[in-house]
């Protein structure tokens, strides 16, 4: 069984706690560890920080017994460039790869979308 929720919310920083609230609620229902929840929230914050404009951002989160995944977008194509150029510095690539099992950056039209996955420990 999996649970899925899709949020479409303003990209401004003031709305980011809504993502934490929803993800946290799903995590409690699925009895996730605090470590797994915190890792996903760090990754989501790193991505959502790339947007602070008047547009909307989509966050789709899917949880099942073994994996949680999140898809975030649209993000500026500069995210693709940041992800490709990051080396040993504490940049987007290093943060996401540290807290997630898989990270995929996709170019969709003129925007970037990021798909993350994390094992739930279940």
Helices and strands as residue ranges (DSSP letters): E 3-10, G 13-15, H 16-29, H 34-48, E 56-63, E 67-76, H 78-85, H 92-99, E 102-108, E 111-119
